[in-house]
Amino acid sequence: MSQSTITVKVKLFAAYQEAYGLPELILDFPDGTTVSAVCDRLISEHPELTQWRDLTRFGINFTLVEPDTLLQNNDEVVLIPPVSGG
């Protein structure tokens, strides 16, 4: 039996965008994945992002959410690290 997958669009900002050199990614995850697992995957691919893990806020479809929020197919995810500037 194969596990169902979902596809999400991940919008990248600040340090995440700098690490990937892209404004967004399209990624597949197993059904039942939390939004924090998106962050974990990006950090596993770019370990220099580890410093932002505990400081990153999460959004799904223009709403701030808790890290344990489950993703749905076609969600738009944003990872919001702290930013500075003016």
N, C-alpha and C positions, 0 to 999 in steps of 0.2 A: 504494500500500500504506500503510495507516495504522499508526502506532506504537501499541503496546499501552500502556495506562496502568494505574497502581496507585492505590489510595486508602488514605491513612493518617490516623490520628487523631493530632494533635499536642497534647500536654498542655503548657500554658504556665505558667511559674512566674516569680516575682519580676519583673524588668524586662520580660520578654516579655509577661507577663500585664498589666502596667501599660500597655504600649504598645497592646495590642489591646483591653483592657477585657473580655476573655473568658478563661475557664479552659481552653478547648480549641478547636481548629480541625479541620475535616475538609478535607483537601487532596488534589488529584490531581497525580500526577507521571508522567513517562514511565518505563516499565520500565527498570531499570538505574540508577536514581537513588540517590545515596549519602545517608546521613543528614546529612552536612554541607551538602548542597544544600538541605535544609529550612531550616537556619539562614540560608543565603545568601538564600533567597527571603524569609524574614521580615525580614531586614535591608534587602533592596531595597524592601520595602513600608513599612518604618519605619526610615529611616536613623539615627535616634537610637540604635538598638541596635548600631551598628557597634563601639562601645567594648567590647562583650561578646564579639565574634566569637572572639578567640583565648583567651578565658577559659571559654567554654562547654564543658561535658561533654555527652555524648550517651548516651541509653539507648533501647533497643528492647525492648519486651515485658519490662520489669523487669530488664534486663541492661545494664550499662554496656558500650558498644561504642566502637570507634575511628571517627574521622570518615569513613573511606573505606568503612565497612560498607554494603553494598547493602540497600535496603529491599525488603520483600515486600508484596504486597497485604494490606491489613487490619492492618498493623503498628501498634502504639501507640508513638509516638515521644515522648521527653521531652528538652527542652533544659534543661540545668541550669546557669544562670549562678551566679557566686559570690553568696552571700547573707550578710548579717550580722544580728546580733540575738541575742536570748537568751530 
